[in-house]
Amino acid sequence: MRQLMLTFGLFMLVMGCDVHLHPYKDYLDQSVGHANHDVIAEKMGPPHSVVGMDNGGSVWTYEFCSVGSGVIQPMGPVPQSPNCENVILVFDKSGRLVRWHDQNLTASP
């Protein structure tokens, strides 16, 4: 029972941390305000979806899922994986990155 409680406590600690499934957090933080579509696509590859906005800008979405023992797959949701995350990038009409955020898609029990 003690081991079960310790495992549960460790699980809760890890879940409370700011853990990203994608490897681009620092890169995107540094790119806001100056990187454009081409630079981002060269680093991260093509987005999984692109939506144009009325103001001429665009929203790019990348999908990342963990597979097996923590391997990250930038290829969209993996059917057997409960740990997925979208990375959403917002570009202005000149194609410059103005902000980004990630969205945890992990299924809740």
Backbone bond lengths (Angstrom), bond angles and torsions (degrees), N, CA, C in turn:
res aa  C-N    CA-C-N  psi(-1)  N-CA   C-N-CA  omega(-1)  CA-C   N-CA-C  phi
1 M - - - 1.449 - - 1.533 110.66 -
2 R 1.320 115.41 -39.45 1.463 119.47 -179.84 1.527 110.94 -62.52
3 Q 1.333 116.58 -40.93 1.456 120.10 179.13 1.533 110.64 -65.30
4 L 1.306 116.56 -37.98 1.464 120.70 177.69 1.526 110.70 -62.65
5 M 1.314 117.51 -44.40 1.469 121.59 178.96 1.532 110.82 -64.96
6 L 1.329 116.98 -39.91 1.461 120.96 178.23 1.533 110.25 -64.16
7 T 1.316 116.71 -43.04 1.453 121.55 178.08 1.524 110.63 -62.41
8 F 1.316 116.95 -44.77 1.466 121.37 178.55 1.527 110.61 -61.78
9 G 1.318 117.51 -43.65 1.465 121.63 178.67 1.518 111.97 -61.96
10 L 1.316 116.64 -42.38 1.457 121.05 178.04 1.530 110.52 -65.07
11 F 1.326 116.25 -40.94 1.463 121.29 177.38 1.528 110.41 -59.30
12 M 1.318 117.35 -46.21 1.463 121.03 -179.50 1.526 111.44 -64.65
13 L 1.316 116.90 -37.43 1.459 120.88 177.82 1.528 110.51 -63.28
14 V 1.321 116.64 -46.91 1.461 120.77 179.91 1.531 110.72 -64.27
15 M 1.309 117.73 -40.87 1.463 120.70 -179.23 1.531 111.29 -66.48
16 G 1.311 117.52 -26.61 1.452 120.91 -179.96 1.517 113.62 -81.66
17 C 1.318 117.08 -12.94 1.464 120.94 -179.82 1.518 110.16 -78.01
18 D 1.318 115.23 157.87 1.459 121.25 178.63 1.528 108.21 -84.26
19 V 1.325 116.45 79.67 1.454 122.50 -176.73 1.519 109.33 -102.75
20 H 1.318 115.74 129.83 1.460 121.05 179.99 1.520 109.12 -109.19
21 L 1.324 116.18 139.98 1.454 120.62 177.18 1.521 111.65 -80.64
22 H 1.310 116.62 -16.54 1.463 119.81 -178.73 1.528 109.69 -103.01
23 P 1.328 117.13 154.04 1.469 120.80 -177.74 1.529 114.35 -92.24
24 Y 1.330 118.83 16.50 1.461 121.20 -169.22 1.529 115.51 -109.09
25 K 1.311 119.74 6.65 1.466 121.53 -175.18 1.534 111.96 -54.31
26 D 1.315 117.71 -55.24 1.468 120.70 -177.93 1.528 111.35 -62.99
27 Y 1.324 116.47 -42.20 1.459 120.38 179.07 1.526 110.85 -59.59
28 L 1.329 117.54 -47.21 1.465 120.67 -178.81 1.525 111.68 -67.23
29 D 1.331 117.24 -39.59 1.467 119.88 176.82 1.524 110.94 -56.92
30 Q 1.325 116.36 -40.78 1.471 120.84 -178.84 1.527 112.58 -78.08
31 S 1.327 117.67 -18.88 1.464 121.72 -175.25 1.522 114.33 -89.64
32 V 1.330 117.43 -16.80 1.465 120.82 -178.21 1.529 109.16 -59.06
33 G 1.324 115.00 129.82 1.459 121.08 176.47 1.510 115.28 94.39
34 H 1.350 118.06 -13.99 1.463 116.92 -179.32 1.528 115.01 -140.99
35 A 1.310 120.45 -26.74 1.477 120.45 179.54 1.525 109.60 -76.99
36 N 1.329 115.80 146.27 1.464 119.67 179.37 1.526 110.50 -113.34
37 H 1.348 115.35 -178.87 1.465 121.29 -179.22 1.526 112.38 -49.03
38 D 1.337 115.16 -50.47 1.460 119.93 -174.23 1.528 112.40 -61.72
39 V 1.316 116.54 -43.35 1.462 120.99 -178.98 1.531 110.34 -65.53
40 I 1.320 116.23 -44.17 1.468 120.57 179.81 1.529 110.26 -63.84
41 A 1.333 117.38 -46.20 1.465 121.07 -178.90 1.527 111.40 -63.98
42 E 1.319 116.88 -34.02 1.465 120.03 177.86 1.530 110.41 -65.80
43 K 1.311 116.81 -39.30 1.472 121.16 -178.60 1.524 112.32 -79.14
44 M 1.338 117.91 -44.47 1.464 122.12 -171.15 1.528 114.19 -104.37
45 G 1.328 117.15 -10.14 1.460 120.26 -175.93 1.515 110.18 87.30
46 P 1.325 116.61 179.60 1.467 119.10 -179.74 1.523 110.92 -70.18
47 P 1.326 117.22 145.16 1.470 119.86 178.84 1.531 110.56 -71.75
48 H 1.321 115.30 160.75 1.459 120.39 177.26 1.524 111.56 -77.25
49 S 1.334 116.29 -28.09 1.464 119.12 174.65 1.519 109.48 -150.67
50 V 1.322 114.73 150.96 1.461 122.49 177.24 1.521 107.08 -132.25
51 V 1.338 116.07 130.80 1.459 121.57 177.84 1.524 107.69 -125.99
52 G 1.339 115.91 126.02 1.459 120.56 176.36 1.519 110.48 -78.53
53 M 1.329 116.17 145.74 1.468 121.42 178.50 1.523 109.49 -107.15
54 D 1.316 116.14 158.89 1.467 121.90 -179.24 1.528 112.58 -60.28
55 N 1.324 117.32 -29.90 1.463 120.96 -177.61 1.529 112.87 -82.90
56 G 1.335 117.77 5.18 1.456 121.41 179.06 1.512 113.77 95.10
57 G 1.303 117.50 -10.94 1.457 121.36 177.41 1.519 111.22 -80.37
58 S 1.317 115.89 -172.62 1.458 120.06 178.42 1.522 110.54 -148.42
59 V 1.322 114.38 159.42 1.468 121.77 177.08 1.517 106.88 -121.17
60 W 1.334 115.82 122.79 1.451 122.05 176.75 1.519 108.53 -104.76
61 T 1.329 116.40 141.42 1.464 120.84 176.51 1.525 109.45 -125.32
62 Y 1.328 114.74 129.47 1.457 122.50 172.90 1.521 107.12 -111.20
63 E 1.319 117.25 144.75 1.457 122.15 178.92 1.520 109.30 -116.80
64 F 1.324 115.75 131.12 1.462 121.64 178.92 1.518 109.05 -129.30
65 C 1.323 116.41 135.74 1.461 121.71 176.94 1.515 109.17 -134.18
66 S 1.324 116.05 143.94 1.457 119.62 174.03 1.518 107.71 -84.79
67 V 1.316 114.89 143.86 1.451 121.20 -178.77 1.518 108.03 -129.20
68 G 1.310 116.98 132.12 1.465 120.61 176.49 1.505 111.73 60.88
69 S 1.320 116.68 -121.14 1.461 121.45 -173.55 1.520 112.02 -95.56
70 G 1.340 117.56 51.08 1.455 120.61 172.79 1.513 115.30 92.33
71 V 1.308 119.49 4.28 1.453 120.90 178.27 1.527 108.79 -70.33
72 I 1.298 117.05 133.42 1.458 121.72 -178.13 1.517 109.54 -95.60
73 Q 1.320 115.93 129.90 1.460 121.76 179.31 1.526 109.18 -116.32
74 P 1.350 118.54 110.47 1.460 120.05 177.42 1.512 111.15 -83.03
75 M 1.328 117.21 56.68 1.457 119.42 -174.70 1.501 113.42 -136.29
76 G 1.306 116.30 22.26 1.454 118.39 178.23 1.501 111.85 94.94
77 P 1.312 116.60 172.53 1.451 120.84 -177.16 1.521 112.23 -58.46
78 V 1.303 115.31 136.31 1.456 122.95 178.02 1.521 106.82 -101.35
79 P 1.331 119.26 125.39 1.459 121.69 -171.97 1.530 114.91 -51.75
80 Q 1.329 118.77 -38.05 1.456 120.41 -177.65 1.529 113.23 -88.20
81 S 1.307 118.94 -0.69 1.455 121.67 -174.15 1.527 112.56 -100.02
82 P 1.332 116.78 123.21 1.457 119.11 176.25 1.531 112.57 -86.30
83 N 1.335 117.95 -4.66 1.462 121.71 -174.58 1.516 110.90 -111.08
84 C 1.323 115.96 95.76 1.459 121.09 179.60 1.525 109.96 -129.58
85 E 1.324 114.42 155.67 1.451 120.79 -176.79 1.529 108.57 -148.98
86 N 1.317 116.76 137.44 1.462 122.14 171.09 1.516 108.58 -97.26
87 V 1.318 116.17 142.78 1.459 122.40 171.85 1.520 105.14 -114.44
88 I 1.328 115.84 118.88 1.461 122.14 -173.44 1.520 109.14 -111.18
89 L 1.329 116.07 121.75 1.454 122.98 -178.49 1.527 108.98 -113.25
90 V 1.319 116.54 133.90 1.462 121.92 179.51 1.525 108.15 -113.78
91 F 1.339 115.25 125.41 1.459 122.42 -179.67 1.525 109.83 -113.46
92 D 1.339 116.68 146.73 1.464 119.83 175.14 1.529 109.53 -82.12
93 K 1.340 116.87 -177.88 1.467 119.99 -174.89 1.529 112.85 -67.84
94 S 1.321 118.02 -18.35 1.468 120.10 175.70 1.527 112.02 -86.48
95 G 1.334 116.82 -3.50 1.461 120.88 179.09 1.511 114.76 90.72
96 R 1.333 116.92 10.25 1.468 121.29 -179.37 1.526 109.87 -89.22
97 L 1.340 116.32 138.04 1.460 122.00 177.98 1.525 109.86 -67.34
98 V 1.338 117.41 121.16 1.462 120.63 -179.55 1.527 112.65 -105.10
99 R 1.326 117.39 -26.00 1.472 119.94 174.44 1.527 108.91 -168.59
100 W 1.306 114.72 165.53 1.459 120.54 177.48 1.517 108.52 -152.61
101 H 1.310 116.09 158.85 1.466 121.33 170.70 1.525 108.87 -157.48
102 D 1.315 114.62 161.41 1.455 118.47 175.59 1.519 109.32 -110.33
103 Q 1.297 114.32 156.74 1.469 121.79 -175.09 1.519 106.68 -132.57
104 N 1.332 116.12 112.49 1.446 121.32 -179.99 1.514 109.41 -72.16
105 L 1.311 117.00 125.70 1.466 121.97 -179.10 1.527 111.84 -108.44
106 T 1.331 116.48 14.08 1.458 120.70 -178.54 1.518 109.77 -59.51
107 A 1.303 115.56 129.11 1.468 120.94 -179.49 1.516 110.44 -68.01
108 S 1.304 115.99 135.00 1.458 121.13 176.44 1.515 108.88 -91.40
109 P 1.342 117.33 142.51 1.461 119.39 -179.87 1.506 112.08 -69.61
